[in-house]
Amino acid sequence: MKQKKHTKKDKKPAYKKTSQKEENKTMANEIKQNGKGFSEAEIAVHWKEEELIYPPSTFVAQANMADPKVYERFSEKKFPECFKEYADMLTWDRYWHTTLDTSNPPFWKWFVGGKLNASYNCVDRHLQQYKNKAALIWVPEPEEESDAVITYQELFVRINEFAALLRDFAGLKTGDRVTFHMPMVPELPVSMLASARLGIIHSEVYGGFSGQACGDRIQDSQSTVLVTIDGYYRSGTLIDHKANADIAVKRAEELGQKIDKVLVWRRHKGQYASKSPMVKGRDFFVDDLLKEFKGARVEPISMPAEAPLFIMYTSGTTGKPKGAQHSTGGYLSYVAGTSKYIQDIHPEAVYLCMADIGWITGHSYIVYGPLALAATSVMYEGVPTFPDAGRPWRIAERLNVNIFHTAPTSIRMLRKAGPNEPAKYNYHFKHMTTVGEPIEPDVWRWYYYEVGKKEAAIVDTWWQTENGGFLCSTIPAIKPMKPGSAGPGMPGIYPVIYDENGKEIERGSGRAGNICIRNPWPGIFQTIWGDPDRFVKTYYEKYCKNKNSKDWRDWPYFAGDGAMEAEDGYFRILGRIDDVINVAGHRLGTKELESACLTVPEVAEAAVVPVVDEVKGRVPVVYIALKPGYENEGEKIAQKIVATIESVIGKIARPKNIYIVPDMPKTRSGKIMRRVLSAISNRFNVGDVTTLANADVVEKIRVLVQGKDKVIVEKAPEDLEHFGEEK
Ligand code: WT7
């Protein structure tokens, strides 16, 4: 298997520049090919080196950053002082004395000595010039409901009132943690910025996560207050969300963390949308309470740059989610800088990011980045394809959105449901972003030609929850776009690809390896909340050159992604190299899913592997061995497993298939061979299985999954090729 990989990758991909005309031809071909039966997923993984496309001159003429010297300003020689350029975009109460403190590696400290407040920086400081400008425009999912336009002044008022409530009613103070379990409603950024105003550390749990998942995170962060909402719209249904709060509180309590107060916003003021009763003395309607805080003003607390601003949980290789702890000064500087240079956000921008604030993308690039730059950030409550695939384009047309940001999974979904929709609407984007997973060149082209109408510069931004902001991307007015490649390291970010032994893989070699970042940057998370050892172990141990060194050069950051660097320094990200599945741009740990399955009493063993999905990129498939004496009669057990996964994690983790197998393929030492299960699920060669303890079960499983006829996909997707192999 390894050998095959080499011959394949040694062939250096052809590298060519294409004119616009040729480019159109290529696109036509791709579409034709696609019509001939290539699945998007197949194209997905085996694309060749693509041509370069230059940004429209209209874009370049107005760009925030069009000076190629920026790369010199942020060169290694200028590190770390170069990041002053980002920090200076903020208003500091006290300037810092040390840009980067490396005295306790890898716990880097940025802008030490500096003091600032994030809420002040995102709101108060804009009032003088922009108080009547829309800060947030919230678009509800039901199309007949009108938008909520929240000016900077109005946002200021709401933040102050809610901050007063958090302090005086909920009893929260600087350094406490508060958990939010909120969907895409303006009350979420209000809650975040109100916490930030007081230096309360917020931990927003994605609204789609189950109550139980929320409870786990409450416990981990030791929050005593949960902020939630009664309901919200998703695909036309008003979902009962408050019910999750009851489960979350119960779960947290079982784990030893008591929630004193549940603050319940209401989707429609004064009307309660949930069936779940309000618990007396614990649950309170925020709209009722706010009456007492009308006109309240709360001084923003001047926080040390290093004070944590928020925690954002993400999946890792073990079952327990990791709380990525982000700083105030470094984080805010980094998102302000990257929003300005990469997203090209001007104060006049009407910026629509169709991500969820429950993920890091929304924190950095719906809330903190755009608001730090005084832009108008448009929030959409619901599903992009609701009620039809024209929805985002109608929003863009009506609000005159000029910057659009989303993930490949929504792009694929929108293309599938309405390939010709964008042309029907009169909107004009100058800039578009893709983030979260590799984007197939074919999908990229639809984005560029159909959605962007060839008028927009596209950035493909690679980064992670842990990183605060973009790590690889083109600077849109300076570097050409290359479909399917994220681009070079950002200014001040020096990526490197190492092989398993820590040897650098040269650019242009055509070989893939583990992408790492050589240096610290201001947006990097500070630690895993409550688990500094896991932080060091997961991200720094593998390639640390000298554990006693206080030189950052000895501590490359290990991202956990496979990648290739082309001759021109552009990085193509291949996907996770660990046991994490990237579903629709979001991380799920296979171990989290497996542990959920194991809570079903009939289940003896569970193994979860990723399969290619045309829309979502990768989705989990579950293999189950039942305890003796049980059978999956009428799919009953399979249904129970699905229900369990949904209640332990949430609907996003719903598996594509559940296979009840007679036995798991195992090594002689009893280890489940996930590699074999992944190969079967994805229809590629299972390789050598003769050394297994129960080799005969492999064919049985294969027939169960694929049917009798053997169809083998010629090339395994790069990220799946080695899934589950012993490392
Ligand atoms: C993982 C991080 C931070 C954005 C939202 C996801 C994958 C992210 C790209 C991209 C290819 C990408 C990586 C990464 N990923 N962006 N532009 N091209 N892959 O954040 O949930 O922390 O997931 O998403 O595999 O490790 P996340």
Residues whose N, C-alpha, C, O or C-beta is under 5 A from the ligand:
A	BS01	WT7	T361 T434 V435 G436 E437 P438 D460 T461 W462 W463 Q464 T465 A486 A559 D561 I573 G575 R576 G585 H586 R587
